[in-house]
Amino acid sequence: MKTQIVSVDNLSTKEQGYTQAVDLLIVGETVAFPTETVYGLGAVATNERAVSKIFEAKGRPQDNPLIVHIGELEELESFTKNIPQIAKDCMDAFWPGPLTLILPLKPNSLAQNVSAGLDTVGVRMPEHPVALELLRRLKQPVAAPSANRSGKPSPTKATHVFHDLNGKIPLIVDGGATGIGLESTVLDVTSKVPTILRPGGITKEMLEKVIGQVNESKLTDHAEAPRAPGMKYAHYAPNAPVYLIENSKLTVRNAVEKIHSNSQKVVLIASEQYADIEVDHFFSLGKENQLQDAAHLLYEALRSCDETDADLVLVPVFLKEGVGTAIMNRLEKAANGNWFV
């Protein structure tokens, strides 16, 4: 299969790009497209064969449910039921936007492989002009996980998608670099107390201002079917092993000296305050304490590690506050429990 990239930022190709994407989705193909979080790989959520192509292209485990993207609220009626008021309050406050809501699923309404056999489904309305335009032209719900090989860092540019999925999907809609850079917050509103299953750009603090108390879930056991994407370990990882380390220049400097004394090469992914440490490769996460910038740059930095000859990757940790919670969630899975001591 030949993978084509079409830009919708260019007036001469915009109409052709949207038409081509919609036509492919209608006939049961997959299409990659940008959202405000990361690039997604979409298929019509009612077409089981089309959805199976997502799993095939990504090499994704079948027990991992997919998030359904909609362009209009009216689409919810066709596949959800008994939507709690608290969910409607979240929609009013945060949609379109990077918030996925776990809602009760209407039986036999979506392809079985979208929900991984669960009686709930994650739904969001993306806040990206390209994603919204595509969804509103299609007028059908689209299942769309991140458009990368399973376990690798999520793509924030069309070129990242091409690198991972070239020859496995027919079309990538290029809408430029994504904004937030981390996947959406996933909030389960079917539990007694709303529970964050995956942190993201919509923080616990932001949610609690709208709906009151919110719980936070822990990463799921390997044997347990996750209720939302991204709940398992060993995710978002480059080829070289990632090690978390205390956020201290002295600690990092000593670690780098130790690594070099063992004739190993190291990548350091950190804020610009660490730029003067003599490492083999350095990828900046922006200025210190600028968490939005760090979130935006994280996946590109992790992907860039694969273009180096490094033996390991060091990342100083962030405080688990606000967006820092989402950053650490991704880093803990990229490191798969590894700490440099």
PyMOL commands that set and color helices and strands:
alter all, ss='L'
color gray80, all
select helices_A, chain A and resi 11-26+48-58+73-78+85-94+112-115+129-138+158-165+204-211+249-261+272-274+291-307+323-335
alter helices_A, ss='H'
color red, helices_A
select strands_A, chain A and resi 4-7+31-34+39-44+67-69+99-104+120-124+142-143+171-174+185-188+195-198+215-216+242-245+266-270+281-284+312-316
alter strands_A, ss='S'
color yellow, strands_A
deselect
rebuild
show_as cartoon
